[in-house]
Amino acid sequence: MATAAAASASEPETDPKAGPEAEGEEDEAKADRTRRKVLTRAVATAACKAMGPAWDEQREEGVSESDGDEEFAMASSAESSPGEDEWEYDEEEEKNQLEIERLEEQLSINVYDYNCHVDLIRLLRLEGELTKVRVARQKMSEIFPLTEELWLEWLHDEISMALDSLDREHVYDLFEKAVKDYICPNIWLEYGQYSVGGIGQKGGLEKVRSVFERALSSVGLHMTKGLAIWEAYREFENAIVEAARLEKVHSLFRRQLAIPLYDMEATFAEYEEWSEDPIPESVIQSYHKALQQLEKYKPYEEALLEAEAPRLAEYQAYIDFEMKIGDPARIQLIFERALVENCLVPDLWIRYSQYLDRQLKVKDLVLSVHNRAVRNCPWTVALWSRYLLAMERHGVDHHVIVVTFEKALSAGFIQATDYVEIWQAYLDYLRRRVDFKQDSSKELEELRSAFTRALEYLKQEVEERFNESGDPSCMIMQNWARIEARLCNNMQKARELWDSIMTKGNAKYANMWLEYYNLERAHGDTQHCRKALHRAVQCTSDYPEHVCEVLLTMERTEGTLEDWDIAVQKTETRLARVNEQRMKAVECVSLLRPVMHHMPLFQAAEKEATLAQQEEEKAEHRKRARAEKKALKKKVARGADKRKADDAEKEWGGGDEEEQPSKRRKLENSVPAAAEEAPDLEEEMGLFGKSASADVTPPSKQKERAAAALKRDVPKVPHDSSKDSVTVFVSNLPYSMEEPDVKLRPLFEACGEVVEVRPIFSNRGDFRGYCYVEFKEEKSALQALQLDRKNVGGRPMFVSPCVDKSKNPDFKVFRYSTALEKHKLFISGLPFSCTKEELEEICKAHGTVKDIRLVTNRAGKPKGLAYVEYENESQASQAVMKMDGMTIKENVIKVAISNPPQRKVPEKPEARKAPGGPNVPRQIYGARGKGRTQLSLLPRALHRPSATGAQAENGPALKPAVTTSEATEAPKMSNADFAKLLLRK
């Protein structure tokens, strides 16, 4: 009787208007779906109504009412009236079939296209392709976790088609998959109600209770939605009218009242009304304690209710609160609630998995969360690395770990270094499997094969995609060499690997030689140590003194007299050449030091002006070279061919012809321009066998002429540094601008009262492209900074604070962030004709766009780059997945999270050290990147690579072993270092 009564909880009353027997199966399927959708109290109500002696007869009849739900175009209903009005849908069906074929083809190319999966399922469902819908849903669920809406739609469709016990088991399996993707109360409620329908089967009652108990464990603590699960479970037990079941209902009431949930007062009142006996004092105490806890949780729940999705900040505050309390069940629940709305935020997954790894350490739970994390954010290498560690920690089978690693390689990371990191994690795992006490083993051979494959993968796959291997310091090869030397006693293989490392551009770094020397010292012999240090003395260009000192120390302790003499001779010769080069570099600096010393306020202006002037000089040089080749004598264009050539120059960064400064002014300013960005002048100095002009003078005379020009062109406009707070510096203005003070004043008066506009002119009266604007109030100057990058005369006008850089050398005027911004995208490869509005129309389909910035050069021409700022990280991450590789106007664009390379600061070499990892060498090209050419102001014989880049790789600068004079102590300088030194003097 108990089983029958429980089964009746899901049976509706008999409908006298049921259809004919031919449609009995269809009606039964619809009725089955209806039973799953009823609310919790409806289940109990239906059960009570169905109680009585007629229940068995009613169950035999199998007649049930239909809710008339026509959400899904069932094949059976389509076949019930074949041929009716088919001609009206032929055109639409044909259109849908073509779209289905297109989507299937698109997925065969890119299986990670989320929207394509969703659209395909929608169309197949609309066309009634039941088998194809199942296959499409299955494929999508294998790649992505499905949302609550997608799961409920899938479950409702399968429930409506379940006709026998096998179909019911299939639906149970789907429910099990659904509750693993996300913690969703609605899915658990649907699962519990569906299990009630199978209570008449063998073990049905135990199945229902098992599902409800698991639901309570999963979401029973949910403050706002857990109440529905408790009520559904209690009403189900209450519907089974037996004395033995009353205690079960009592237990559920007491358990529920001990948990802080919304509407607890109503539950307590219901318990008082339902119970025939007085409520025990212990239950009342637990109830009041739960009420007190509810008051503590209410501010966080109310904050979630008031905020708009995805509510990441509110969830993080809630998580912090739960972490302080320390209840594992509640911590797990709040993480799961947050991930439902923020499933694309990698940091949230990392924090959750880290908590489980360190605190709970439950294998199934930990591995499940890690698996869900990489399915939601497959582009995040940290999640894959943590997943591999967790699998190793919990003893997962080796084959499963290998398969997981292969999935990680195909996940589509956004940086080359990400592939290095995942390979490192996998190689570390393989190394820990090897028993190095054995001379040879299967695990050791697998490790060596993996190292070989890693190097090939980085060289072929990664370099082809990112134009870099991501491992310039050859860290993977270094680790391999250390393993061969220390663990395998195979020093010959280690030497071969280290030789390959040095041939990849690392021979100039002292720390690389010293690493190899230490390896030889520990596992090799003295002969190879001596050979390595001798090569290091000749090759090292960043810290030769330190290498020389190490060589002399080794020979002093264990070398012969002949070895000592050879070492002394080599080190003295090398250091003498180094000191000579440094002395000449210092002399070059001292030539311009007196001039630059008296111009502290002029330095910032000169820097901006010379940078702008260089671009126009390059354009002028190209025009003059083309004119000489064509033997054109006139400066004015003659015909359409000349105009097309000029337009082509403008398209690729050249300025307008009327904006070009005179040749004489360019020559006067050539030295300071070269000092700032020497690489841009390589062609003009004739390094390619071409002469920029007929006037060729020795370098010494060019320096004298440039110094004299600088003295002559010092602006005569006085500047009072005490008024810097009310003054802004304006640069990158067109040289052809007439009466700049008159034209600029109305523009800046919109920000406040302008006291004076002071344009800077040369001695000949030519406008130099920059000026000072002085306001009456400081707030006006601050407001004027908003005009930065405003288009004036076809060029972006630069507006920056007026700061004396001699007193504030670390001051930066770059207005945009140079750090990782997870809510902002960097897009490259855009067509030059792409406008801001067109790009916004594309980007807004993937989230709320807050700002779009198209990058231009100083002449205002687009560079094919853009930054797109989204409202949050999840939208930006979704946009990366969907937009990367998109074609816009025949251009294939690349999309990545904005993470500009570290800006180089020579004074702070430690700034380039990666936190918690080895240093990554990167050549320095100056503050504005690498120019089209590279040129040192020193003669070729004295040209040296960047010391700054070496410091960044090798850590803090080492103290020289030989200090003969101030010149020997001066570090070697690159082009960028030399330019910055000029500006500081």
C-alpha positions, 0 to 999 in steps of 0.5 A: 500500500505504501508503494502504491500510495507513493506511486500515486503522488505522480498520477493525475486524475483520469481525464474523461476526454482522453483521445482515441486509443490510436493516440494513447501512446502520444498522450501517455508521453505528454502526460509523463512530461506533465508529471515532471513539471508540476510543482512540489505541492502539486505532487502531494495534492495529486497523490492525495486526490488519487488515494482510494480503492479506485487507484489500482483500476485507474493505474490499469487504465493508463489514461491521463490528462495532457497539458497541451504543451507543444514546445517540441515538434514531435515526429509522432505528432507530425506523422498523425496528419501526413501531408497537411499544409506541407507546401506552406513549409517547403521553402522554410524547411529548405532554408533550414536544411541549408543552414544545418549543412552550413553549421555542420561544415563549420563545426567540422572546421572548428569544433570549439565554436560554442554558438555554432553548436547552439544554433545547430541544436535549435534548427535540428530540434525545429525540424524534428530531427530527433536522432541528429538532435541527440547526436548534436547535443552529445557532441556539445556536452563532450566539449562544453558544460551545458547551461541550466537552460540547455540541460532542461530543454534536453531533459524535457525532450527525452522525458517526453519520448521515454516509453519504457524502462530502458528509456527511463534509465537513459533519462536517469543517465542524462540527469546524472550528467546534468547535475555534474556540470553545475549545481542547479536547484531546478535540475535537482528538483526536476530530477526528484520529481521525475524519479517519483514517476518511477516509484512503481518499478523495482527499487523505485522508492529507494531511488526517489529517496536517494535522489532527494538526499543527494539533492539536499546535500548538493543544494539544500543549503542554498539560502534562496532556492534550497527551500523548494527541494526540502518542500518537495522531499517532505511533501513526497514523504507526507503523501505516503500515509503510513505511521512508519513514514511520519517519523521521516517527515518529522526528521525532515522538518527538524533538519530543515529548521536547523539550516538558515533558509529564507521563509524559515518562519513559514516552515516553522509555522507549518511544522507546528500546524502539522505536528500533533505533539509539541515541538521539542525544545531542542528543535526550537533552539536549533531553529532560533540559532538558524535564524540568528545565522540567517541575519548574518547571511542576509546582507550578502544574499540581498547584495546578490539580489540587488546586483545584476549578473554576473555579480562577480564582486558580490560573490567574491565578498560572499566567498571571503565571508564563508572562508572566514567561517570555515564550513566546507559544505557552505564554502563549496556551495557558494563557489558553485553558485558563483560559477553558475554565473561566472563560469568563464572567469579562470581566477574563480576556478583556480581559487575553488580548485586550490581550496579543494586541493588543500582543504577537502582533498576528496578525490572524486570532488577534486578531479570533478572540479578540475575537469569542469574548470578546463572545460569552461576555460580551456584557454587557461594554462594554469587550470590544465597544469593544476589538473595534471598535478591533481591527477598525479596526486590522486593516483590517476592512471597514466594513460588518462593523464596522457590523454588529458595532456593531449587535450591541453595541447589542442585547447588553443592557448593565447600565448606562446609561453603557455605552451612552454608551461604546460610542457614543463608540467607534463615533463615534470610529471614524467620525470617523477615516474622514472626510477633513475636507479635503473640504467634504462627503463620504459619510463626513462625512454618515454621521458626522453621522447617527450623532451624531444617532442616538446622541442619539436612542438615549440619549434614547429607548431608554436613558432608558426602560430606566434612567431616565437617559441615562447622559450628563448632561454631554452628552459626545457632544454636546460632541464633536460641537460640537468636530468641527463647530467645529475640523474642519468650520469650522461654528461656527454648528452648534457654537453650536446644539449648545452651546445644547442642552447648556446647556438640559439643566441644565449652565448652572450649571456654570462649567466648561461655560461655560469650555469653550464660551468656549474653543471660541469663542475658538479658532474663533469671534469676540470678540462671541460670547465676550463674550456667553457670559461675560456669560451665564455670570456670571448663570447660574453657581452653583458658581464665579462668581468664576472666571467673573467673573475670566475676563470681566474679563481678556478686557475688560482685554486687548481690550475698550473702556471701555464694555465694561469698565464693563459687565463691572465692574458685572455682576461686582460686582453678582453677587459682592455677591449671592453674598457676601451669601448666603454671609454669611447662611449663615454666620450660621445656622451660627454660631447653633448653633456654641456648642451643638454645640462642647461636644458632640463625643461626643454628635454621633454619637448625636444623628445616629443618633437624629434620623435614626430619629426623623424617620421616625417623625415623618413617620408621625405627621404623616401620621396627624395629617393624616388624622385632621384631614381625617376630623375624628376627635377620639380617638387610639385607633382606632375600628373596622376602618377605622382599623386598616386605615389604621394598617396601611397606614402601617406597610407604607409605612415608618411605625413602630408607634404605640406607638413614636412619640415625643411631639409635644413631643419632636419639636418640641424635636429638629426643628432637629437632625433638619432639619440632618441630613436637611432634605429629609424635613421639607418637608411639615412646614414647610408648603411645600405649603400645609399646616401640620404643626401649629397652633403656627407660629412665625417661623424665628428663634424656632424656632432659639432654641427648638431651641437651648434644647431641645438644651441641655436634652436633653444626656444626663447620662450621663458617657462616658469617651472613653478607654474607646471601645475597649471600648464600642459605640454602639447605636442605632435602638432602639424608643422604647417600650422599657422598662428598656432596660439590663435588656433589652439586657444579656442580648443583649450578655452573649453576646459577653462580660462587660458592665460597664455598659449606659448608655441615653440619656434626655431630661429628661422621662425618655423613652428616646431610642432609643440607648445605650452598652454598655461591656465589660470586654475589647476582643475582646468589643466587637469581637464585639458588632459582629456583632449589627449589624442584629439585630432588636430589638422589630421594628426592626433594631438598629444596633451601631457602634464608639464613635468621636469623630467630631470627632477622626475625621471620615472614620470610616464605620460603614457595614459594606457595600462601596460599590465595584464587587463583580463577584461580588455582585448588586443586585436591585430590584423585589422584592415586599415579601412575598418572604422570604430563603429564597424568594429563595435558592431562586431564586438558588441555581439559578444558582450557589453563594449565599454570602449574601443581604441583604434591605434594610429601612428603620429600622422593619424594613420591606422596601424591595424590594431585596436583595444576593446574593453568589455564590461567583465572578464567573462565577456572578454574571454568569450569574445576571444574564443569566438573572434580569434581567426575571424575574417574582416574585409578579407583580413584574418584578425588575431584576438587575445587578452590585452597583455602588453610586453613589459616596458624596459626600465634600464635603471631597474633590471629586476622589473623584468624578472617574472614572478616565481620563475626564471628570467626571460631574455628579450632584446630591448629596442627602446621605449617605443619598440623596434624601428624598421632599422637599427643604428647605433650612434657609435662606430660599428667597431664599438657597437655593443648589445643591450646591457639592459636586456642582459641585466633583465635576464641575469638578475642584479648587475654584478660588481666588475672584477676590475675597476680601473677608472670611472669609464670601466665602471660605466655599463655598456649601453644599447641605442635606447640606453644611449638616448635615455642617457642623453636626455638625463644629462 
